[in-house]
Amino acid sequence: MRAILAKPWVWSFFAAGGVWLVTIMFTGGASTLGLSQAALTFAAFSIIVGLGQMFVITLGPGNVDLSIPATMTLAGTAALKVMDTSDGMVLAGIAVALAVGITIGVFNYALIKLLRIPPIIATLSSSFIVQSAAIWYNRGIRIKPPDVLSQFATASTFGVPNVAIVALVISALAWVILEKGIYGRWVSAIGQNMRAARLAGVPVDGTRFATYVLCAVLAALAGFLLSCFSGGAALNMGAEYLLTSIAVVVIGGTAVAGGFANVPGIWGASLFLFLVVSMLNTYGASAGVRMLFTGVIIIGVVVAASRKPAA
Amino acid sequence: MEATAPLADVLAVNGAEKSFGAVRALAGVDFFVRPGECVGLVGHNGAGKSTLVNIITGGARPDAGKVLVDGRDETASYGIATARANGLRCVFQELSLCPNLTVTENARITHRSISGFGWRVRAEALIRQKLDEVFPGHGIDSRAMIATLSIAERQMVEIATAFSESDRKVRLVVLDEPTSSLDASLARQLLAYVRKFVASGGSVVIISHILGEILSTADRVVVMKDGRVVADRSAADFTVDSLVAAMGSVVRARDAALAAHDYTGVRPVLKRSSQGAIDFVAYPGEIVGLAGLGGHGQTDMLVSLYLAEGGDWISRKDGKVAFVAGDRHVDGNLPLWSILKNLTLTVLPDLTRMGLVHTGEEANVAKKWRDRIEVRTQNLDNPILSLSGGNQQKVLFARALATRAPVVLMDDPMRGVDIGTKQEVYAILRSEAAKGRTFVWYSTEMEEVCQCDRVYVFREGTIVAELRGADTTEENILSASFSERAA
C-alpha cells in the first residue's frame, strides 16, 4: 500500500475520484453512468495529446509543444476533406492525418535545430503557419465525417466509449516505450542533463527529433478522432487543448523540469480536469468561474509537486 | 626577518590550516606582506594558492591559525567586510563584473561611499582616471556595458576598479592571474603600474603562471606545494629554472621503466591535427596523457574528439569512443536516476532487443561492474546521489569501461577520489590497456600523468610538447606548461 501511495500519479486519481463522488452525490446518483462515460470520452482526447506533450516536456526545461491545437485542427480538416464523407476512404483519411502530424513534427524540429529557435517560440510560430494552412484549406466549409467513423467515435463497447479504448491502447504503448524501451531512457536522460546524456552516447538529436514528431502525430490523431466525434472539424476545435495538454502532464506527476515522466498520471489528471468542469457545471457556475478554478488547480498542483522530492 | 623592517606587516597569516572534506588544502601556512612590497605567489594547480588568497581576502575562514592585520590579531572577526575596511582588494581569476551593467556602474558597486545625487558622474570620473593611469591609451568607454567589452578590456576594468580609491586608501591588492587575458604590452603597463604602486608604499600579492613576470615584478617569491610554503626567498635569488624546480616534487622513481614504444607502421585509433605544430595521435593499447595547467584546452579537446565520432542522430552500437566525465555534476551524473541506470546508460544499446531494454542482462552488467570496480553500495537501485563523490566517479568509470569502445577518453576523472580507489582504477586501466584498449587521460595530477606511456602538454589551447618514455617527468611537464615569456 505504501509503495502505491508513494507513486506520484495516485494523487490525480484520488482527486478525480473525489470530484466524481461529490458530483454524483449532488445529482443523487442519477447520472452515474452518463457522467462516467462522458468523463472517459472527453478525457480520452486530453490523454492522447497529453501523452505527446509528456514526452516533449520530459526532454527538459524549455521543451514544450505549443503547436498541438493547430495540428489537431489541420489534421482533422484535411482528413475529413480527403475522405469527403465516403466510408471507403477511411484508411486514406487516417493516413492523411498521420502524414500531417509527421510533417508538422519534422517542421518543428527543423525550426528548433536548424534555426536554433527555442522550442516554445518555434512551435508557437509554426502553429500560426499550420492554423493558417487549415483556414486556407478548409475555407469555412464544414464537412461531415464518414458515417462509419462518426458511429465508431460516439459509440461504446461493453459500456466503455470507443475513444477511451483507443486512448488506452495508445497509453499502453506509450508506457512500454517509456518504461521498458531504450527510447524512454534516452528521453529521461536528456531531460536530466543534456550534456551528460550526449557524452554518455545518447543520440540527443535523434531522440529529440523523434519526440517532437511523436507529439505532433498524437495531436494529429486526437484531432482526427475529435472531428469524427463532434461531426466535423472546426477551426477552433484544438484551442482548449493547449493548456489542457500541459495541465494533464503537470497534474499527472511528470516533472515540469524534465527527466521524469509517467503515463498513469495522465489518465488521472485528464479525468480530474473534466470532472472539475462538470462538477462546476452541475453547481451552475459560470464559464468564468470554471476557468478560474482550472487555473487555481494547476497552480496549486505545480506548487505542491515542487515541494515533494523528485521520485 | 630583517632588522630594517620596523613597520608591521600589512597582512600576515600564521599557521593557517584549511580542509575541504578529506582534501587538505592548507597544511599550516605562514605568509606575510610588508608595506611597500610586491610578493609573488607561485605553485602548481592545487598547491593551495587560491585557498590562501581566499583566507587573505576574508572569503574563507582558516580551520586553525591566525590572521593579523597591521600586527593586530583579527582572526575572530575577519571576513570580507573587515578585509575591505583595511584597504584590501582582490582581482580574481574568474572575472567578477556584472555583464549587464556599465563600467561606471560596476565601479560604483565596489565604492559604496559614492552615493546620492550625481553618483554616476563621480564614479565615472574615478574609474576613467584610474584606467588612464594604469593603462594609458586604453580606449575603453566607461559608459559601455561590460558584456560588449572584450575579455582583456574586462580584465583592465577589474584591475582599475581594484586600484581606485574613494573613501579608503588601498593598501594591499591581490592580483590572481592578472595578465592571463592581457597581451604583452598591456601586461607591461600593468606591471609597471604595480611597481609604481609599490614604490609609493602600497603592497601587492601577484599570482601568475608566467614566471618571467613574477621574477621581474616581485620583490619576494613564495612557492607553495601541497598546501605548504616550500620556499620564501628574494626574487633575485631565483631563476626560472630554479623556480620550476622549487615547485615540482622530487621526481618519483617509476614503477617500471617505461620504454618508449615504437609505433611506426601501426595505425592510430585516433588522430587529430591541431593548430599548433604537434598533432594528436593515439595508438591501440596506449595510455596517452594530456597534461599542462588546468583549463588550457584539454577538456575541450576530449569533448571534441568525442563529438567528432558522431552519434547525434543514431546511436552507435559499435561506438569507437566512450567518455569518463570529471566534472560529474555538469558532464556525468543523471541525478534523478538510480546507480544502475546511471551505470548502464552507455552500454544500453548492447542490452536492447527490438527497442526494449533487457532488464535481466542490464542488472547482470551492473552487478559485474559494481564488483569489479567496488562501488560501495548494497543496492544498485539506490539513487546515484546517495553515493559519495568518489563512488559516483567509479560509476562513471564503469559506464565507460562496460562498453566495447576501443578508446576511452577521461577528463580528469580522479577529482575527489581517495588514494585507495585511485590505485584500484590504475590497475584496471593497466589491464584494459594490455588488452588493447586505448586511454586518453587528462589529469592535473603529476602522479597520474607520469603513469602514461606518452604525454601531450597543453598551453593556451594547443599542444606545445610531446613527451615519451623516460622523458615523461614532472620537471619536463612543468617547464613546458609554463610560458617563459618575459614581461
Interface residues (C-beta under 8 A of the other chain):
Chain A: V176 I177 K180 G181 I182 Y183 R185 S188 A189 Q192 N193 R195 A196 A197 R198 L199 A200 G201 V202 P203 V204 D205 G206 F209 A255 G259 F260 A310 A311
Chain B: V303 Y306 L307 G311 D312 W313 I314 S315 R316 G319 A322 F323 A325 V330 D331 G332 N333 L334 P335 L336 W337 K341 L345 T346 L348 P349 T352 G355 L356 V357 T359 R399 T403
